[in-house]
Amino acid sequence: MDQDKLRRLQDIYTNADGSEYFTERFVRAGEKLADSPHSARKPYAGIPTFLDLPHQAEFENLDVALIGVPMDLGVTNRSGARFGPRAVRTMERIGQYHHVLDEVPMAVLKAADIGDVPFRSRYSLNNSIEDIHEFYKKIVAAGVKPLSVGGDHSVTFPIMLALGAKEPIGMVHIDAHMDTGGAYDGEKFFHGGPFRQAVLEGVLDPDRCIQIGIRGSAELSGEFSYEAGMTVLHAETVERKGIDYVIEQARKVIGDEPFYITVDVDGIDPAYAPGTGTPEVGGLTPLQVQMILQGLKGLDVIGGDVVEVAPQYDPTTNTAHVAAQLLFEIFGLMACCR
C-alpha cells in the first residue's frame, strides 16, 4: 500500500465524523443537507410522509406539493391501488442526496406532503374525477408543481385537465399499456383511457408525448396513440436500442416546452414490482426507468405522478419501494429545472 496515501487518509479521516466532508462535491452536498430541516430525522420514526418531507395542509407557499390520490374506481382487473399512497409514504431510506443529478431536492425546493385529495364519495368514479380536477385547479392557481401518488391511472386525466387548461402539455409516460383506449363497459374515465380523454379535451399535445415500455395484450386498445401522433417505444425497443436512444427520443419529442411525467409501476417487470393490478411480463427494470428519467435533466417538468401501486400484491414491499424511489427521481428533476 502507498504509505504516503495512507498517512494522508489518516490525517484527514481518523478523527472525522460522518458529517464532515473534504472534497468540493461532497462539501457542497453536505452543506445543503445541514441546512435541510429533515436531515436529522430517523427514517423509521414519526408520522410517515412522502420522502420524509414535512406535512402541512397549506400549499400556497410551496414550490412542490406531494399529494396522495387514493382512488381506484377505474381499474379493469385487480383493485387495491387506493392503498398505494399509504404504502409509499411508509418507505424509508429514499433520498436525500441524488448522486446522478448532484442535487439535494429537499434543500433547494420548498416542498411538503399536503395529504390526500378529499373525495365526496368512495363509490362514484365520475364524482372522484371532478374532485381531483377541482383540487388540482387550486394547486395550479397557486403556482405550485404537483407530485402525486395514485391511485389508478384514471387519476392522471383530471390532473392534466388542471395543468393543461391554458396550454396543452407534453408527456413522458412509463407504462406497460398506452392507456389511450375508448370507453370500457360504458365508462370513459377508466384507467385504460386517460390520455385519449386528455388529448380530446385539448390539454395534452400528442405530438409531444412519448410512451415507453409498452407491451402485452392491451396493444390493440392503443390505436389512438398511433393515430394521434404519439411516439411509442415498446419494451423490446428499449432493450434492443438502449437507454441512450430512449433518452434521445424523449428529449426530441418533449423539446423545451412544459411536460408531465407519469409512471405506472406496471411499466416495470413484475419480477421487481409485483404489487399492481395489471402486471405484464417482460418489462423494464427499475434502473432502466431511473436512468431514463435522469436523462431528462434540465427539461421543463411541471408535474408528475407514480400510480397503480396495489400493496396487497406486494408481500416484500418492493413495489412501494420502487415507487418511492421513482417519486424521488421526478422530485430531483424538478429541483434541476427550477
Buried (B, 14 or more C-beta within 10 A) or exposed (E): EEEEEEEEEEEEEEEEEEEEBEEEEEEBBBEBBEEBEBBEBEEEEEEBBBBBBEBBEEBEEBBBBBBBBBBBBBBBEBBBBBBBBBBBBBBBEBBBBBEEBEBBBBBBBEBBBBBBBEBEEEEEBEBBBBBBBBBBBEBBEEEBBBBBBBBBBBBBBBBBBBBBBEEBBBBBBBBBBBBBBEEBEEBBBBBBBBBBBBBBBEBBBBEBBBBBBBBBEBBEBBBBBEEBEBBBBBBEBBEEEEBEEBBEBBBEBBEEBBBBBBBBBBBBBBEBBBBBBBBBEBBBBBEBBBBBBBBBBEBBBBBBBBBBBBBEBBEEBBBBBBBBBBBBBBBBBBBBBE
